[in-house]
Amino acid sequence: MMDSLLQVKSGLESNLDQLGKSFSNLSADNNWLSEQLATATNIIAEKGSVIQAVKSQQVQNEKVLRVQVQRLQTVKDRQQIYLVITDDQGVPIVSRNPVQVTLNTDKGPVAITAQATQMQNVMENQSIALAYQLEDRLKKGTYIVAVYSTKGLLGMAGFRLV
């Protein structure tokens, strides 16, 4: 019986040795996989931060480009302003140096005779002031003052002298 117990013991020891070796191999594989996982996690995190930086830079570049485009548009839109004063019949008042110009508007070409002109940046909701010194006194009557830009009529007002 002793021999059979020794054989069982020897078999169990052999199995335990194999299990120990298998455990060591699996433990080493687990350590290697853990290192690979940590490396992959670091690479993914690094790529994520690079992607965020690129997106942020694109947004910043887009903002910079929008500002540059707006500045260029402002320079492009710099819209000679024309002051036109007419009587109630549409006849321009007399001036020494009238400016004859044809404006290309959305409704087609419009010919005007301006008493004064001025360079101005025209933007949305902007007030414009034009000073014009009359050469002669105006007669009694109704007059219309219109302000044009190269894009067309900006505004008009009427007044009456009594």
Secondary structure as UniProt FT lines:
FT   HELIX           2..76
FT   STRAND          81..87
FT   TURN            88..89
FT   STRAND          99..105
FT   TURN            106..107
FT   STRAND          108..114
FT   STRAND          116..118
FT   TURN            124..125
FT   STRAND          141..149
FT   TURN            150..151
FT   STRAND          152..161
//
